Amino acid sequence: MDRKYIIEGGNFSEAGFASSDVKKLLKKLGLPTNIIKKVAIAMYEAEINVVAHAYRGEMEFKIVPGQIRVTVQDEGPGIPDVELAFTEGFSTASSKVREMGFGAGMGLPNIKRNTDEISLHTEVEKGTKLSFIINFT
Amino acid sequence: MAENIRRKNNKYFHSVRLKEDLCVGCTHCLRTCPTEAIRVIDGKAVISEQRCIDCGECIRTCPTDAKYALTSPFKMIENFKYRVALPAPSFMAQFDSDKISLDKVYTALNLIGFQYIFEVAAAAELVNFATEQYLKKTKKKPLISSACPAVIRLILTRFPEYVDNIAMLEPPMDIAAKISKELVMEKEQAKESEVGVFFISPCAAKVTAVKEPAGKEKSPVTGVFSMTEIYDRVMSVLKDIKKIKKFEHAGKMGIIWGVHEGELQSAHVKKKVAVAGIHNVISFFENIGLKVFNNLDFIEAQACIPGCVGGVLAPTDKFLAKIRLKELATKLKISQLHPEKIIKKYNMDFFLLEKKPEPRNISKLDTDLIKAMEKSEQIDQLTEEFPGIDCGICGCPTCRALAEDIVLEGKLSKFDCIFILKQKIKNIKDELESNDNFKKK
């Protein structure tokens, strides 16, 4: 089963739509609460990353027995230093974004903490593709 | 009579009932039910046992008064030698205190048969104190207040992921019942079976909370009376009062529990929020991100607007009652109960629920993931076929609900949708006409 979502850069009020939609679906599918929480947190952080940093993005959600796969592809500035981006507390978010309570530098670290596999491909001034997997039994 | 109507699979008790003869099969309750628990079947509103949370929204909206809350019969008090009235904080706002003082109301309660009156507001003050202690100890944040039984049942049915956040604290009604029963037994040297404690309720959900408590085996409350019924009885004996007795009253922090943000005032934590109205509570739980949620310390959530004074069994206009209660609270002092002493007497266990309330998983499509996925896809496809205007003519609250019922229950078909049916008839007609044309040629 899959779902696709379009994410608009700068649209903070809509951020979180994909994760809460998927949360509803996973509840209906009867997944354990702790897995649903992990997916919701990781997807929410990924959505916020696109909203806060990129121009637009597409999020693909897929569930197969035992595994949830999410891919987020965005058109944006890309990430110049990936290692730094995975460091807790590091953020390139603008002061405007920080004023709104985002940009604490916990996005990617938080995604990593809540997922089983994560991969990131980025090209500066083009965009970023983030994929992660959450396993369940 | 209607009270004897038993609904299918009586697994759960519900106070919200239907008088079948009055139900005209309109769709008002269908749309307003926050848990999509109602279907109109053969022209009558049928309530699903599993889904109903007894919030009373359907009672509020029913244009023919076919929905009602089953409360205890008043003559029940005759079975007890000693009778205690437990007025909810909202009861204190039903009368205009300039004309009818609270002491006069309580004197009337004496007259209609209650020898003792124990304000639930007084118990609420104790719960304030217990909550304070609880908040210091618990690691599970945010804490969701356990006071509103409709909200608790909403969480159990629709938001099982938040069950662990519910405060394991007895609501004020139960604390009031336990303490008052003990006091009367001591004072009158009475047996437990001789003392009846009766809650005067603004809502249907409290009836359910007594008949089928969440978090314990048996409720300490003997019976629940409708606030409207007690209001009428009080009003009718006012003229017979010769001397108004003096009563002790709870403090402001207890009384204020009857309105939205009342309980919140006593939760001394940084990040707290109060939500009122069952649909608002749902959208709050549905849309709040986990990050924001986890950052909160305390949540007061009430099914009615603006708090308990807005319950369906409260006779006075809810906004008028809200102002009255607030005014009353400003006149009253801080508690004279010394909750710290009472808590020491009973210890903290007295305030704790016996067991964790159990979630009822109604949203699960199937226990098998593959089957659940198939069903979910079938539901999505069917929903696409329907017009999406949620007219309710099929008897389901939304087009999606019809799709779900078809896939999950198998009792309805897509031709229960009037639009699909109309299209089918048109197709048949067109086909017949083209056959006729063919013959004519």
HADDOCK unambig.tbl for C-alpha pairs under 7 A between the chains (distance, minus, plus):
assign (segid A and resid 1 and name CA) (segid B and resid 373 and name CA) 6.82 0.50 0.50
assign (segid A and resid 16 and name CA) (segid B and resid 289 and name CA) 6.96 0.50 0.50
assign (segid A and resid 20 and name CA) (segid B and resid 287 and name CA) 6.75 0.50 0.50
assign (segid A and resid 27 and name CA) (segid B and resid 363 and name CA) 6.69 0.50 0.50
assign (segid A and resid 27 and name CA) (segid B and resid 364 and name CA) 6.47 0.50 0.50
assign (segid A and resid 28 and name CA) (segid B and resid 363 and name CA) 5.12 0.50 0.50
assign (segid A and resid 28 and name CA) (segid B and resid 364 and name CA) 4.39 0.50 0.50
assign (segid A and resid 28 and name CA) (segid B and resid 365 and name CA) 5.51 0.50 0.50
assign (segid A and resid 29 and name CA) (segid B and resid 364 and name CA) 5.75 0.50 0.50
assign (segid A and resid 29 and name CA) (segid B and resid 365 and name CA) 5.90 0.50 0.50
assign (segid A and resid 29 and name CA) (segid B and resid 366 and name CA) 6.90 0.50 0.50
assign (segid A and resid 29 and name CA) (segid B and resid 369 and name CA) 6.19 0.50 0.50
assign (segid A and resid 29 and name CA) (segid B and resid 372 and name CA) 5.34 0.50 0.50
assign (segid A and resid 29 and name CA) (segid B and resid 373 and name CA) 6.47 0.50 0.50
assign (segid A and resid 30 and name CA) (segid B and resid 364 and name CA) 5.00 0.50 0.50
assign (segid A and resid 30 and name CA) (segid B and resid 367 and name CA) 6.76 0.50 0.50
assign (segid A and resid 33 and name CA) (segid B and resid 161 and name CA) 5.89 0.50 0.50
assign (segid A and resid 41 and name CA) (segid B and resid 290 and name CA) 6.80 0.50 0.50
